Amino acid sequence: MENVIILGSGCAGLTAALYTARADLNPLVITGNELGGQIATTTDVENFPGFPEGLTGPELYDLMQRQAERFGARIEIDEVVEVDFKQRPFMLKTHSQTFEAKSVIVATGATPRKLDIPGEIEFTGRGVSYCATCDGFFFRDKEIMVVGGGDSALQEGLFLTKFGKRVQVVHRRDHLRAGPALQERARKNEKMGFVWNTVVESVNGNGAVESVRLKNVTTGAVREEPVAGLFIYIGHLPNTWLYKDQLDMDEEGYLIVDPYLHTNIPGVFAAGEVHDKRFRQAISSAGFGCMAAMEAEKYLASLE
């Protein structure tokens, strides 16, 4: 019988592990199949407080894990494939065993939608990015391309104009889905341009992104465009399929929580990008992990 099981090993999950371990709850972290979450795939992290020289994503993950383990958190490298939150204690089944828990913190995060084109995975962290706030600084005075037509694409594109020499927004249609106010701001920005009716077919380079192959979906014309950074904003997929029909979700699949990160099931809490579709930062996810851990501690105390 576990006091608390934490699902996910990103910033939210490991911060929750640190706080519950320091509360003497002997937490168990089940990592999932992506150790460290999205932060572990980031080449350089320069906006996490306390590291003025910056560090790599894997380094940050390693430090957070070691800190949590120092206070007694246990790390289980496995993936949960089935949960039952309708029974007490909660049941969680992995590939190798079954666990019971008095409380659960869900920190399984979200995954950026991919274009699924040649070079995208190869150059992720080497010019291909899904986070302007994380990586925009590295493309100062360089050619940047943004893929997407919604609010996120324009918001992040406008942010990138602070750094890039030019920011081109590539959209497969001839009109945007973003709100009118955002569209107006984007069109008025002298550093931002638009490439309509176009898709990115491949990402090319040698060690880092150097160009992309573009195809006009109307004419079929293909051309090569030199760019240093490709930022992709075609949505995120919250990793919540496991909790369907048990935890309340919005229409996009994000978990619905109250201001204190309680789900609709007492004793089950959520932290990080599994419910946060607005901020999506390592530091905000860590903050949510802290909050969920403190609420889980209060919940367990109430059981006594």
C-alpha positions as CSV (number, residue, x, y, z in Angstrom):
1,M,0.0,0.0,0.0
2,E,1.5,3.3,-1.1
3,N,0.7,6.6,0.5
4,V,1.1,8.5,-2.8
5,I,2.0,7.4,-6.3
6,I,3.2,10.0,-8.8
7,L,2.7,9.3,-12.5
8,G,5.3,11.1,-14.6
9,S,8.9,12.1,-14.2
10,G,9.0,15.6,-15.6
11,C,9.4,18.8,-13.7
12,A,5.9,18.5,-12.1
13,G,6.3,14.8,-11.1
14,L,9.8,15.2,-9.7
15,T,8.9,18.4,-7.7
16,A,5.9,16.6,-6.3
17,A,8.2,13.7,-5.4
18,L,10.6,16.1,-3.6
19,Y,7.8,17.7,-1.5
20,T,6.0,14.5,-0.6
21,A,9.3,12.8,0.2
22,R,10.2,15.7,2.6
23,A,6.8,15.3,4.1
24,D,7.8,11.7,5.0
25,L,5.2,10.1,2.7
26,N,7.7,7.8,1.0
27,P,6.4,8.5,-2.5
28,L,6.7,6.2,-5.5
29,V,7.3,7.8,-8.9
30,I,6.4,5.7,-11.9
31,T,8.3,7.4,-14.7
32,G,6.4,6.5,-17.8
33,N,8.1,5.7,-21.1
34,E,9.7,9.2,-21.5
35,L,12.1,9.7,-18.6
36,G,12.2,13.3,-17.6
37,G,9.3,14.4,-19.8
38,Q,9.7,17.1,-22.4
39,I,12.5,18.9,-20.4
40,A,14.8,15.9,-21.0
41,T,14.6,16.5,-24.7
42,T,15.6,20.1,-24.5
43,T,19.2,20.9,-25.4
44,D,19.6,24.1,-23.5
45,V,17.6,25.4,-20.5
46,E,18.4,29.0,-19.6
47,N,15.1,30.2,-18.0
48,F,15.0,27.9,-15.0
49,P,15.8,30.0,-11.9
50,G,19.0,29.2,-10.0
51,F,21.2,28.3,-13.0
52,P,22.6,31.6,-14.3
53,E,24.9,29.8,-16.8
54,G,22.1,27.5,-18.0
55,L,22.2,23.8,-18.3
56,T,20.9,21.0,-20.5
57,G,17.5,19.4,-20.1
58,P,18.9,16.0,-19.2
59,E,21.2,17.7,-16.6
60,L,18.2,19.4,-15.0
61,Y,16.2,16.1,-15.0
62,D,19.2,14.3,-13.3
63,L,19.5,17.0,-10.6
64,M,15.8,17.0,-9.8
65,Q,15.7,13.2,-9.6
66,R,18.8,13.0,-7.3
67,Q,17.3,15.7,-5.1
68,A,14.0,13.9,-4.8
69,E,15.8,10.6,-4.1
70,R,17.9,12.2,-1.5
71,F,14.8,12.6,0.7
72,G,13.5,9.1,0.0
73,A,11.5,9.3,-3.2
74,R,11.6,5.9,-5.1
75,I,11.8,5.9,-8.9
76,E,10.2,3.0,-10.8
77,I,11.1,3.0,-14.5
78,D,7.9,1.5,-15.8
79,E,4.7,2.7,-17.5
80,V,1.2,2.5,-16.1
81,V,-1.2,0.8,-18.5
82,E,-4.4,0.7,-16.4
83,V,-5.8,2.6,-13.5
84,D,-8.9,2.2,-11.4
85,F,-9.8,5.4,-9.5
86,K,-13.4,4.1,-8.7
87,Q,-12.2,1.7,-6.0
88,R,-10.4,2.4,-2.7
89,P,-7.5,2.1,-2.5
90,F,-6.7,3.2,-6.0
91,M,-5.3,0.5,-8.3
92,L,-2.6,1.1,-10.8
93,K,-1.2,-1.6,-13.1
94,T,2.1,-1.4,-15.0
95,H,3.7,-3.7,-17.5
96,S,5.2,-5.7,-14.7
97,Q,3.1,-5.3,-11.5
98,T,0.1,-3.9,-9.7
99,F,0.1,-1.2,-7.1
100,E,-2.4,0.2,-4.6
101,A,-2.3,3.8,-3.4
102,K,-4.2,6.0,-1.0
103,S,-3.5,9.0,-3.3
104,V,-2.3,9.7,-6.8
105,I,-0.7,12.7,-8.5
106,V,-1.1,12.7,-12.2
107,A,1.8,14.5,-13.9
108,T,1.9,12.7,-17.3
109,G,2.2,16.0,-19.2
110,A,1.3,16.7,-22.8
111,T,3.0,15.9,-26.1
112,P,3.4,18.5,-28.9
113,R,1.7,17.5,-32.1
114,K,4.3,16.6,-34.7
115,L,4.4,17.3,-38.5
116,D,5.7,13.8,-39.0
117,I,8.1,14.9,-41.8
118,P,11.7,13.8,-42.5
119,G,14.2,15.6,-40.3
120,E,11.7,16.7,-37.7
121,I,12.8,14.3,-35.0
122,E,16.5,14.3,-36.0
123,F,16.7,18.1,-35.6
124,T,14.5,18.5,-32.5
125,G,16.6,20.6,-30.1
126,R,18.9,21.5,-33.0
127,G,16.7,24.0,-34.7
128,V,13.3,22.4,-34.5
129,S,11.4,23.5,-31.4
130,Y,8.0,23.5,-29.9
131,C,8.6,26.3,-27.4
132,A,9.5,29.9,-28.3
133,T,10.0,30.9,-24.7
134,C,12.5,28.1,-24.2
135,D,14.5,28.5,-27.4
136,G,13.8,31.8,-29.0
137,F,17.0,33.4,-27.6
138,F,19.2,31.0,-29.5
139,F,18.0,32.4,-32.9
140,R,18.9,36.1,-32.5
141,D,19.3,37.8,-35.9
142,K,18.5,34.5,-37.7
143,E,15.8,33.4,-40.1
144,I,12.9,31.8,-38.2
145,M,9.8,29.9,-39.5
146,V,6.7,29.2,-37.5
147,V,4.2,26.5,-38.6
148,G,0.5,26.9,-37.6
149,G,-2.4,29.3,-37.9
150,G,-3.9,29.4,-34.5
151,D,-3.5,31.7,-31.5
152,S,-0.4,29.9,-30.2
153,A,1.4,30.2,-33.6
154,L,0.9,33.9,-33.7
155,Q,1.6,34.5,-30.1
156,E,4.8,32.6,-30.2
157,G,5.7,34.1,-33.6
158,L,5.3,37.6,-32.2
159,F,7.5,36.7,-29.3
160,L,10.1,35.4,-31.7
161,T,10.3,38.7,-33.6
162,K,12.2,40.0,-30.5
163,F,15.0,37.8,-31.5
164,G,14.9,36.7,-35.2
165,K,15.9,38.7,-38.2
166,R,12.6,37.6,-39.8
167,V,9.7,35.4,-38.8
168,Q,7.7,33.7,-41.5
169,V,4.4,32.0,-40.5
170,V,3.6,29.0,-42.8
171,H,0.0,27.9,-42.9
172,R,-1.6,25.3,-45.1
173,R,-4.7,27.5,-45.7
174,D,-5.2,31.1,-47.0
175,H,-6.6,32.4,-43.7
176,L,-5.7,32.1,-40.0
177,R,-7.7,30.6,-37.2
178,A,-6.2,33.0,-34.6
179,G,-8.3,35.8,-33.1
180,P,-8.8,39.0,-35.0
181,A,-6.7,41.1,-32.5
182,L,-3.8,38.7,-32.8
183,Q,-4.0,38.7,-36.5
184,E,-3.9,42.5,-36.6
185,R,-0.9,42.7,-34.4
186,A,0.9,40.1,-36.5
187,R,0.2,41.9,-39.8
188,K,1.4,45.2,-38.4
189,N,4.7,43.7,-37.2
190,E,7.4,44.5,-39.8
191,K,9.4,41.5,-39.0
192,M,6.6,39.0,-39.5
193,G,5.5,37.6,-42.9
194,F,3.1,34.9,-44.1
195,V,3.4,32.0,-46.4
196,W,-0.1,30.8,-47.4
197,N,-1.4,27.5,-48.7
198,T,1.9,25.9,-47.9
199,V,3.2,22.9,-45.9
200,V,6.6,22.0,-44.7
201,E,7.7,18.7,-46.4
202,S,11.1,18.2,-44.8
203,V,13.7,19.7,-42.5
204,N,17.3,19.7,-43.8
205,G,20.7,20.5,-42.4
206,N,24.0,19.2,-41.2
207,G,24.1,18.9,-37.4
208,A,21.6,21.8,-37.2
209,V,18.7,23.1,-39.2
210,E,19.8,24.9,-42.4
211,S,16.7,24.9,-44.6
212,V,13.2,23.5,-45.1
213,R,11.4,22.2,-48.1
214,L,8.1,23.9,-48.8
215,K,5.2,22.8,-51.0
216,N,2.3,25.0,-52.1
217,V,-0.8,22.8,-51.7
218,T,-2.6,24.8,-54.4
219,T,-0.1,24.9,-57.2
220,G,2.1,22.0,-56.2
221,A,5.2,24.1,-56.5
222,V,8.2,23.1,-54.3
223,R,11.0,25.2,-53.1
224,E,13.8,25.3,-50.5
225,E,13.9,28.0,-47.9
226,P,16.9,28.8,-45.7
227,V,16.0,29.0,-42.0
228,A,17.8,28.4,-38.8
229,G,14.8,27.7,-36.5
230,L,11.6,25.9,-37.2
231,F,8.9,26.4,-34.5
232,I,5.9,24.1,-34.7
233,Y,2.5,25.0,-33.2
234,I,-0.1,22.7,-34.5
235,G,-1.4,21.8,-31.0
236,H,-0.6,19.6,-28.0
237,L,-2.0,16.2,-27.1
238,P,-2.4,15.8,-23.3
239,N,-1.3,12.4,-22.1
240,T,-4.7,11.6,-20.5
241,W,-6.0,8.7,-22.6
242,L,-5.4,6.4,-19.6
243,Y,-7.9,8.3,-17.4
244,K,-10.8,8.5,-19.8
245,D,-14.2,7.8,-18.2
246,Q,-12.7,8.3,-14.8
247,L,-11.3,11.8,-14.5
248,D,-13.1,14.8,-15.9
249,M,-11.5,16.4,-19.0
250,D,-12.3,19.3,-21.3
251,E,-13.0,18.9,-25.0
252,E,-9.2,18.8,-25.8
253,G,-8.5,16.1,-23.2
254,Y,-6.9,18.2,-20.5
255,L,-7.8,17.3,-17.0
256,I,-10.2,19.6,-15.2
257,V,-9.0,20.6,-11.8
258,D,-10.1,23.1,-9.1
259,P,-7.8,26.0,-8.0
260,Y,-6.0,23.5,-5.7
261,L,-5.4,20.9,-8.4
262,H,-8.0,18.5,-7.1
263,T,-9.6,16.3,-9.9
264,N,-13.2,15.1,-9.6
265,I,-12.0,12.1,-7.6
266,P,-11.0,12.9,-4.1
267,G,-7.4,11.8,-3.5
268,V,-6.4,12.2,-7.2
269,F,-4.5,15.4,-8.1
270,A,-3.1,16.7,-11.3
271,A,0.1,18.8,-11.9
272,G,1.7,20.3,-15.0
273,E,0.9,20.2,-18.6
274,V,-1.6,17.4,-18.1
275,H,-4.0,20.2,-17.1
276,D,-2.1,23.4,-17.9
277,K,-2.5,24.4,-21.6
278,R,-1.6,28.0,-21.1
279,F,1.9,28.4,-19.6
280,R,3.7,25.1,-20.5
281,Q,7.0,26.0,-18.8
282,A,9.3,23.9,-16.7
283,I,9.1,26.3,-13.8
284,S,5.3,26.6,-13.9
285,S,5.1,22.8,-14.0
286,A,7.4,22.5,-11.0
287,G,5.2,25.0,-9.2
288,F,2.1,22.9,-9.9
289,G,4.0,19.8,-8.7
290,C,4.6,21.6,-5.4
291,M,1.0,22.5,-5.0
292,A,-0.3,19.1,-5.8
293,A,2.1,17.5,-3.3
294,M,1.0,19.8,-0.5
295,E,-2.6,19.1,-1.3
296,A,-2.0,15.3,-1.3
297,E,-0.3,15.7,2.1
298,K,-3.4,17.5,3.5
299,Y,-5.7,14.8,2.0
300,L,-3.7,12.0,3.6
301,A,-3.7,13.7,6.9
302,S,-7.5,14.1,6.7
303,L,-7.8,10.3,6.2
304,E,-6.1,9.8,9.6
